[in-house]
Amino acid sequence: MDPKKNIQELLQQIIGAQITLEEHTIDSDKETFCGILESWVASWEKQQYIYELYQIDLQGYDESLYEIIDDFVMLYFKNSRLSDLILWYVYERKNIFGGENDYAKLYNSKSGNEIDITSTEKFWFLIQEIVNNTVKVDDLEVIELEDDEGEEDDEEEE
């Protein structure tokens, strides 16, 4: 007999209700990661938008929440360079007051190719390549956005 079915029947007897067991898959990891990242980015962008439009600084209010999220990213991914890349994706990749295409560019310095991270799903696949050692995070280079005066941002991604 199928072990999954045995466990399901045993749990149904204990609980006294019908249950369904679902297997954890890479697709569910991807969907979870993308959903979290999309919500996180949207929350960050709303905070920045409110500040720019109304000069209401919510950073003090939300700071501990963002610190917790940042710490979980660093704890989960363990690789500080990979964690830094994820934090960059959320906090620095996009100029929310620029045009539709106002995003910093990410390149593989070894191949010279731009890396498409225009969606959270594409970013997920990059993270998987880094985790599986097919891409080295140290080979990634960020080309920063230009500010309103046309000068490049002073901060550089390490």
C-alpha positions as CSV (number, residue, x, y, z in Angstrom):
1,M,0.0,0.0,0.0
2,D,1.1,3.6,-0.7
3,P,2.8,5.1,2.4
4,K,1.2,8.5,1.7
5,K,-2.2,6.9,1.7
6,N,-1.4,5.1,5.0
7,I,-0.4,8.4,6.6
8,Q,-3.5,10.1,5.2
9,E,-5.9,7.4,6.6
10,L,-4.2,7.4,10.0
11,L,-4.5,11.2,10.2
12,Q,-8.1,11.0,9.2
13,Q,-8.8,8.5,11.9
14,I,-7.0,10.7,14.5
15,I,-8.7,13.9,13.4
16,G,-12.0,12.4,12.5
17,A,-12.3,14.3,9.3
18,Q,-11.4,14.0,5.6
19,I,-8.0,15.5,4.8
20,T,-5.9,15.8,1.7
21,L,-2.1,15.5,1.8
22,E,-0.2,17.6,-0.8
23,E,3.4,17.1,-1.7
24,H,5.8,20.0,-1.3
25,T,7.2,20.8,-4.8
26,I,9.7,23.2,-6.3
27,D,6.7,24.9,-8.0
28,S,5.1,25.6,-4.6
29,D,8.5,27.0,-3.4
30,K,8.6,29.2,-6.5
31,E,5.1,30.4,-6.1
32,T,5.6,31.1,-2.4
33,F,8.9,33.0,-3.0
34,C,7.4,35.0,-5.8
35,G,4.3,35.8,-3.8
36,I,6.3,37.0,-0.8
37,L,8.7,39.0,-2.9
38,E,5.8,40.7,-4.8
39,S,4.1,41.7,-1.6
40,W,7.3,42.9,-0.1
41,V,8.2,45.0,-3.1
42,A,4.7,46.4,-3.3
43,S,4.8,47.3,0.4
44,W,8.2,49.0,0.1
45,E,7.1,50.9,-3.0
46,K,3.9,52.2,-1.3
47,Q,6.0,53.5,1.6
48,Q,8.4,55.3,-0.7
49,Y,5.5,56.7,-2.8
50,I,3.7,58.1,0.3
51,Y,6.9,59.8,1.4
52,E,7.6,61.3,-2.0
53,L,4.0,62.6,-2.5
54,Y,3.0,63.6,1.0
55,Q,6.3,63.8,2.9
56,I,4.9,61.3,5.4
57,D,7.8,59.1,6.6
58,L,6.5,55.7,7.5
59,Q,10.0,54.2,7.9
60,G,10.0,54.6,11.7
61,Y,6.7,52.8,11.8
62,D,7.6,50.0,9.4
63,E,11.4,49.7,10.2
64,S,11.2,46.8,12.6
65,L,9.0,44.8,10.2
66,Y,11.5,45.3,7.4
67,E,14.4,44.5,9.7
68,I,12.7,41.2,10.6
69,I,12.1,40.4,6.9
70,D,15.7,41.2,6.1
71,D,17.0,39.0,9.0
72,F,14.8,36.1,7.8
73,V,16.3,36.4,4.3
74,M,19.8,36.4,5.7
75,L,19.0,33.5,8.0
76,Y,17.4,31.4,5.2
77,F,19.9,32.0,2.4
78,K,23.0,32.0,4.7
79,N,25.1,33.4,1.8
80,S,25.5,37.1,2.6
81,R,26.1,38.0,-1.0
82,L,22.9,36.2,-2.1
83,S,21.0,37.9,0.7
84,D,22.4,41.2,-0.4
85,L,21.2,40.5,-3.9
86,I,17.6,39.8,-2.7
87,L,17.6,42.9,-0.6
88,W,18.9,45.0,-3.5
89,Y,16.1,43.5,-5.7
90,V,13.5,44.8,-3.2
91,Y,14.9,48.1,-2.1
92,E,17.2,49.5,-4.8
93,R,16.4,47.9,-8.2
94,K,13.6,50.2,-9.2
95,N,13.2,53.9,-9.3
96,I,9.5,54.0,-8.4
97,F,9.1,57.6,-9.6
98,G,10.7,57.0,-13.0
99,G,9.3,55.5,-16.1
100,E,8.2,52.0,-16.7
101,N,11.7,50.9,-17.7
102,D,13.5,52.7,-14.9
103,Y,15.2,49.7,-13.4
104,A,18.8,49.0,-12.6
105,K,20.4,46.4,-14.9
106,L,22.0,43.2,-13.7
107,Y,24.8,41.7,-15.8
108,N,26.9,38.6,-15.6
109,S,30.4,40.1,-15.7
110,K,31.9,36.8,-17.0
111,S,29.6,36.5,-20.0
112,G,28.8,40.2,-20.4
113,N,25.1,39.3,-20.8
114,E,22.3,41.2,-19.1
115,I,20.3,39.0,-16.8
116,D,16.6,39.3,-17.2
117,I,15.0,39.9,-13.7
118,T,12.0,41.8,-15.0
119,S,9.6,39.5,-13.0
120,T,9.8,37.8,-9.6
121,E,9.7,34.4,-11.4
122,K,12.7,35.3,-13.5
123,F,14.5,36.4,-10.3
124,W,13.5,33.1,-8.7
125,F,15.3,31.2,-11.5
126,L,18.4,33.3,-11.0
127,I,18.4,32.6,-7.3
128,Q,18.1,28.9,-8.1
129,E,21.1,29.1,-10.5
130,I,23.1,30.7,-7.7
131,V,22.0,28.2,-5.1
132,N,22.9,25.4,-7.5
133,N,26.2,27.0,-8.3
134,T,25.6,27.4,-12.1
135,V,25.9,31.2,-11.6
136,K,28.2,32.8,-9.1
137,V,26.8,35.8,-7.2
138,D,30.3,37.3,-7.3
139,D,30.0,37.4,-11.1
140,L,27.0,39.7,-11.0
141,E,27.3,43.4,-11.6
142,V,24.7,46.0,-11.1
143,I,24.5,49.0,-13.5
144,E,22.8,51.6,-11.3
145,L,20.0,53.9,-12.3
146,E,20.7,57.5,-13.0
147,D,19.2,60.1,-10.7
148,D,17.0,63.0,-11.8
149,E,20.0,65.1,-12.8
150,G,21.3,62.3,-15.0
151,E,24.1,61.4,-12.6
152,E,24.7,57.8,-11.6
153,D,23.8,56.9,-8.0
154,D,26.8,57.0,-5.7
155,E,26.0,53.6,-4.1
156,E,27.4,50.6,-5.8
157,E,26.4,47.0,-5.4
158,E,29.2,44.9,-4.1
